[in-house]
Amino acid sequence: MKVVERIKAPTPKFFKILRSIGLALLAISGTIVAAPIVLPVTVVTVAGYMAVAGGVISAVSQMTVAEENLNKPRDGD
């Protein structure tokens, strides 16, 4: 299964929820990092780690495919 096919294939419900959580982490951390006030270094550092974690969770969740779609024959096979 090619990467584009994997991205377009249906995602299981559990991973849709995880993807939403990852996107929420990205949004929260982006807001903290871009805050117009001075925040402690620790808070900004944690926000950076949250951004990385949110990005990884979202990407992995998007690439997950329902098992019944995994073994379907591709066009051109």
mmCIF file of the C-alpha atoms, coordinates in Angstrom:
data_MODEL
# 
_entry.id   MODEL 
# 
loop_
_atom_site.group_PDB 
_atom_site.id 
_atom_site.type_symbol 
_atom_site.label_atom_id 
_atom_site.label_alt_id 
_atom_site.label_comp_id 
_atom_site.label_asym_id 
_atom_site.label_entity_id 
_atom_site.label_seq_id 
_atom_site.pdbx_PDB_ins_code 
_atom_site.Cartn_x 
_atom_site.Cartn_y 
_atom_site.Cartn_z 
_atom_site.occupancy 
_atom_site.B_iso_or_equiv 
_atom_site.pdbx_formal_charge 
_atom_site.auth_seq_id 
_atom_site.auth_comp_id 
_atom_site.auth_asym_id 
_atom_site.auth_atom_id 
_atom_site.pdbx_PDB_model_num 
ATOM 1  C CA . MET A 1 1  ? 0.000   0.000  0.000   1.00 0.00 ? 1  MET A CA 1 
ATOM 2  C CA . LYS A 1 2  ? 1.480   3.337  -1.043  1.00 0.00 ? 2  LYS A CA 1 
ATOM 3  C CA . VAL A 1 3  ? 1.653   6.325  1.294   1.00 0.00 ? 3  VAL A CA 1 
ATOM 4  C CA . VAL A 1 4  ? -1.007  8.311  -0.570  1.00 0.00 ? 4  VAL A CA 1 
ATOM 5  C CA . GLU A 1 5  ? -3.359  5.308  -0.524  1.00 0.00 ? 5  GLU A CA 1 
ATOM 6  C CA . ARG A 1 6  ? -2.768  4.911  3.211   1.00 0.00 ? 6  ARG A CA 1 
ATOM 7  C CA . ILE A 1 7  ? -3.601  8.544  3.879   1.00 0.00 ? 7  ILE A CA 1 
ATOM 8  C CA . LYS A 1 8  ? -6.794  8.355  1.823   1.00 0.00 ? 8  LYS A CA 1 
ATOM 9  C CA . ALA A 1 9  ? -7.950  5.037  3.365   1.00 0.00 ? 9  ALA A CA 1 
ATOM 10 C CA . PRO A 1 10 ? -10.503 5.113  6.218   1.00 0.00 ? 10 PRO A CA 1 
ATOM 11 C CA . THR A 1 11 ? -9.061  5.598  9.700   1.00 0.00 ? 11 THR A CA 1 
ATOM 12 C CA . PRO A 1 12 ? -10.380 3.545  12.671  1.00 0.00 ? 12 PRO A CA 1 
ATOM 13 C CA . LYS A 1 13 ? -12.452 5.483  15.229  1.00 0.00 ? 13 LYS A CA 1 
ATOM 14 C CA . PHE A 1 14 ? -9.858  5.176  18.026  1.00 0.00 ? 14 PHE A CA 1 
ATOM 15 C CA . PHE A 1 15 ? -7.175  6.748  15.851  1.00 0.00 ? 15 PHE A CA 1 
ATOM 16 C CA . LYS A 1 16 ? -9.531  9.544  14.779  1.00 0.00 ? 16 LYS A CA 1 
ATOM 17 C CA . ILE A 1 17 ? -9.867  10.424 18.467  1.00 0.00 ? 17 ILE A CA 1 
ATOM 18 C CA . LEU A 1 18 ? -6.082  10.263 18.921  1.00 0.00 ? 18 LEU A CA 1 
ATOM 19 C CA . ARG A 1 19 ? -5.603  12.488 15.866  1.00 0.00 ? 19 ARG A CA 1 
ATOM 20 C CA . SER A 1 20 ? -7.963  15.062 17.390  1.00 0.00 ? 20 SER A CA 1 
ATOM 21 C CA . ILE A 1 21 ? -6.050  14.957 20.673  1.00 0.00 ? 21 ILE A CA 1 
ATOM 22 C CA . GLY A 1 22 ? -2.768  15.440 18.804  1.00 0.00 ? 22 GLY A CA 1 
ATOM 23 C CA . LEU A 1 23 ? -4.166  18.433 16.922  1.00 0.00 ? 23 LEU A CA 1 
ATOM 24 C CA . ALA A 1 24 ? -5.431  19.907 20.196  1.00 0.00 ? 24 ALA A CA 1 
ATOM 25 C CA . LEU A 1 25 ? -1.946  19.520 21.722  1.00 0.00 ? 25 LEU A CA 1 
ATOM 26 C CA . LEU A 1 26 ? -0.502  21.326 18.697  1.00 0.00 ? 26 LEU A CA 1 
ATOM 27 C CA . ALA A 1 27 ? -2.990  24.173 19.034  1.00 0.00 ? 27 ALA A CA 1 
ATOM 28 C CA . ILE A 1 28 ? -2.435  24.595 22.763  1.00 0.00 ? 28 ILE A CA 1 
ATOM 29 C CA . SER A 1 29 ? 1.339   24.495 22.472  1.00 0.00 ? 29 SER A CA 1 
ATOM 30 C CA . GLY A 1 30 ? 1.302   26.929 19.550  1.00 0.00 ? 30 GLY A CA 1 
ATOM 31 C CA . THR A 1 31 ? -0.759  29.354 21.601  1.00 0.00 ? 31 THR A CA 1 
ATOM 32 C CA . ILE A 1 32 ? 1.643   29.103 24.540  1.00 0.00 ? 32 ILE A CA 1 
ATOM 33 C CA . VAL A 1 33 ? 4.757   29.557 22.402  1.00 0.00 ? 33 VAL A CA 1 
ATOM 34 C CA . ALA A 1 34 ? 3.250   32.535 20.556  1.00 0.00 ? 34 ALA A CA 1 
ATOM 35 C CA . ALA A 1 35 ? 1.883   34.207 23.700  1.00 0.00 ? 35 ALA A CA 1 
ATOM 36 C CA . PRO A 1 36 ? 2.558   37.944 23.742  1.00 0.00 ? 36 PRO A CA 1 
ATOM 37 C CA . ILE A 1 37 ? 3.546   37.814 27.404  1.00 0.00 ? 37 ILE A CA 1 
ATOM 38 C CA . VAL A 1 38 ? 6.794   36.560 28.880  1.00 0.00 ? 38 VAL A CA 1 
ATOM 39 C CA . LEU A 1 39 ? 6.399   33.040 30.202  1.00 0.00 ? 39 LEU A CA 1 
ATOM 40 C CA . PRO A 1 40 ? 8.880   30.999 32.240  1.00 0.00 ? 40 PRO A CA 1 
ATOM 41 C CA . VAL A 1 41 ? 11.393  29.046 30.170  1.00 0.00 ? 41 VAL A CA 1 
ATOM 42 C CA . THR A 1 42 ? 10.066  25.770 31.562  1.00 0.00 ? 42 THR A CA 1 
ATOM 43 C CA . VAL A 1 43 ? 6.547   26.472 30.277  1.00 0.00 ? 43 VAL A CA 1 
ATOM 44 C CA . VAL A 1 44 ? 7.827   27.327 26.794  1.00 0.00 ? 44 VAL A CA 1 
ATOM 45 C CA . THR A 1 45 ? 10.039  24.232 26.753  1.00 0.00 ? 45 THR A CA 1 
ATOM 46 C CA . VAL A 1 46 ? 7.135   21.973 27.755  1.00 0.00 ? 46 VAL A CA 1 
ATOM 47 C CA . ALA A 1 47 ? 5.003   23.618 25.056  1.00 0.00 ? 47 ALA A CA 1 
ATOM 48 C CA . GLY A 1 48 ? 7.669   22.762 22.488  1.00 0.00 ? 48 GLY A CA 1 
ATOM 49 C CA . TYR A 1 49 ? 7.641   19.120 23.570  1.00 0.00 ? 49 TYR A CA 1 
ATOM 50 C CA . MET A 1 50 ? 3.839   19.138 23.425  1.00 0.00 ? 50 MET A CA 1 
ATOM 51 C CA . ALA A 1 51 ? 4.026   20.394 19.843  1.00 0.00 ? 51 ALA A CA 1 
ATOM 52 C CA . VAL A 1 52 ? 6.353   17.573 18.846  1.00 0.00 ? 52 VAL A CA 1 
ATOM 53 C CA . ALA A 1 53 ? 4.206   14.968 20.610  1.00 0.00 ? 53 ALA A CA 1 
ATOM 54 C CA . GLY A 1 54 ? 1.027   16.341 19.046  1.00 0.00 ? 54 GLY A CA 1 
ATOM 55 C CA . GLY A 1 55 ? 2.566   16.281 15.579  1.00 0.00 ? 55 GLY A CA 1 
ATOM 56 C CA . VAL A 1 56 ? 3.775   12.703 15.948  1.00 0.00 ? 56 VAL A CA 1 
ATOM 57 C CA . ILE A 1 57 ? 0.450   11.495 17.361  1.00 0.00 ? 57 ILE A CA 1 
ATOM 58 C CA . SER A 1 58 ? -1.480  13.182 14.549  1.00 0.00 ? 58 SER A CA 1 
ATOM 59 C CA . ALA A 1 59 ? 0.794   11.864 11.801  1.00 0.00 ? 59 ALA A CA 1 
ATOM 60 C CA . VAL A 1 60 ? 0.818   8.284  13.065  1.00 0.00 ? 60 VAL A CA 1 
ATOM 61 C CA . SER A 1 61 ? -2.941  8.320  13.597  1.00 0.00 ? 61 SER A CA 1 
ATOM 62 C CA . GLN A 1 62 ? -3.551  9.597  10.085  1.00 0.00 ? 62 GLN A CA 1 
ATOM 63 C CA . MET A 1 63 ? -1.413  6.824  8.584   1.00 0.00 ? 63 MET A CA 1 
ATOM 64 C CA . THR A 1 64 ? -3.280  4.065  10.439  1.00 0.00 ? 64 THR A CA 1 
ATOM 65 C CA . VAL A 1 65 ? -5.621  2.032  8.239   1.00 0.00 ? 65 VAL A CA 1 
ATOM 66 C CA . ALA A 1 66 ? -8.555  -0.149 9.214   1.00 0.00 ? 66 ALA A CA 1 
ATOM 67 C CA . GLU A 1 67 ? -7.524  -3.810 8.977   1.00 0.00 ? 67 GLU A CA 1 
ATOM 68 C CA . GLU A 1 68 ? -10.235 -4.710 6.471   1.00 0.00 ? 68 GLU A CA 1 
ATOM 69 C CA . ASN A 1 69 ? -8.817  -2.098 4.054   1.00 0.00 ? 69 ASN A CA 1 
ATOM 70 C CA . LEU A 1 70 ? -5.225  -3.220 4.484   1.00 0.00 ? 70 LEU A CA 1 
ATOM 71 C CA . ASN A 1 71 ? -5.420  -6.342 2.333   1.00 0.00 ? 71 ASN A CA 1 
ATOM 72 C CA . LYS A 1 72 ? -7.660  -5.000 -0.441  1.00 0.00 ? 72 LYS A CA 1 
ATOM 73 C CA . PRO A 1 73 ? -6.130  -5.317 -3.897  1.00 0.00 ? 73 PRO A CA 1 
ATOM 74 C CA . ARG A 1 74 ? -4.857  -2.072 -5.337  1.00 0.00 ? 74 ARG A CA 1 
ATOM 75 C CA . ASP A 1 75 ? -5.712  -0.702 -8.739  1.00 0.00 ? 75 ASP A CA 1 
ATOM 76 C CA . GLY A 1 76 ? -3.168  -1.927 -11.256 1.00 0.00 ? 76 GLY A CA 1 
ATOM 77 C CA . ASP A 1 77 ? -2.218  -5.103 -9.350  1.00 0.00 ? 77 ASP A CA 1 
# 
